[in-house]
Amino acid sequence: MLALAALLCGCADKSEPPRAIMGADADRGLAVMDRVGCTACHATPGVDWPRGLAGPSLHGFADSPMIAGQFPNRPDVLIRFIKDAPSMASATAMPAMPLTDAEARDVAAYLYTLHD
């Protein structure tokens, strides 16, 4: 009986609800990423050129449980990381980005649309 219960728990729906960011706009986020050059370092769905190879691909970002392999993939953490990654991960090659809080929220909203 215990084995059956464990098996059934393993089949439970573990999908997370979409990460909504109040007042953010994913389309604006992609435009911000294009303007500040995120795609020069990151391969980004919906962007054919440039196809960045210096940073990790952003394909499936929304499905990742971690940011930079170190931080929980939550909106508040992501917004902070987008704006100033070096303050969180000193070894990162990602520079602090010249973004407003609203722009960082928009970028985060776009990243949360990227599912595998």
Solvent accessible surface area in square Angstrom, and as a share of the most:
residue,aa,sasa,rsa
1,M,193,0.86
2,L,150,0.75
3,A,80,0.62
4,L,90,0.45
5,A,47,0.37
6,A,66,0.51
7,L,116,0.58
8,L,113,0.56
9,C,90,0.54
10,G,52,0.50
11,C,101,0.60
12,A,58,0.45
13,D,126,0.65
14,K,150,0.64
15,S,86,0.55
16,E,120,0.54
17,P,107,0.67
18,P,121,0.76
19,R,48,0.17
20,A,93,0.72
21,I,23,0.12
22,M,181,0.81
23,G,66,0.64
24,A,26,0.20
25,D,50,0.26
26,A,28,0.21
27,D,119,0.62
28,R,124,0.45
29,G,0,0.00
30,L,50,0.25
31,A,62,0.48
32,V,14,0.08
33,M,2,0.01
34,D,92,0.48
35,R,145,0.53
36,V,33,0.19
37,G,30,0.29
38,C,21,0.13
39,T,2,0.01
40,A,61,0.47
41,C,57,0.34
42,H,28,0.13
43,A,15,0.12
44,T,5,0.03
45,P,33,0.21
46,G,79,0.76
47,V,25,0.14
48,D,115,0.60
49,W,206,0.72
50,P,38,0.24
51,R,145,0.53
52,G,5,0.05
53,L,158,0.79
54,A,93,0.72
55,G,21,0.20
56,P,98,0.62
57,S,61,0.40
58,L,15,0.07
59,H,104,0.46
60,G,8,0.07
61,F,28,0.12
62,A,7,0.05
63,D,74,0.38
64,S,37,0.24
65,P,98,0.61
66,M,77,0.35
67,I,4,0.02
68,A,59,0.45
69,G,63,0.60
70,Q,105,0.46
71,F,38,0.16
72,P,57,0.36
73,N,7,0.04
74,R,116,0.42
75,P,40,0.25
76,D,86,0.44
77,V,20,0.11
78,L,3,0.02
79,I,31,0.15
80,R,137,0.50
81,F,16,0.07
82,I,9,0.05
83,K,57,0.24
84,D,52,0.27
85,A,0,0.00
86,P,49,0.31
87,S,71,0.46
88,M,31,0.14
89,A,8,0.06
90,S,109,0.70
91,A,105,0.81
92,T,42,0.25
93,A,107,0.83
94,M,43,0.19
95,P,79,0.50
96,A,58,0.45
97,M,29,0.13
98,P,106,0.67
99,L,14,0.07
100,T,78,0.45
101,D,80,0.41
102,A,50,0.38
103,E,39,0.17
104,A,0,0.00
105,R,84,0.30
106,D,8,0.04
107,V,4,0.02
108,A,0,0.00
109,A,15,0.12
110,Y,18,0.07
111,L,10,0.05
112,Y,15,0.06
113,T,73,0.42
114,L,13,0.07
115,H,112,0.50
116,D,147,0.76
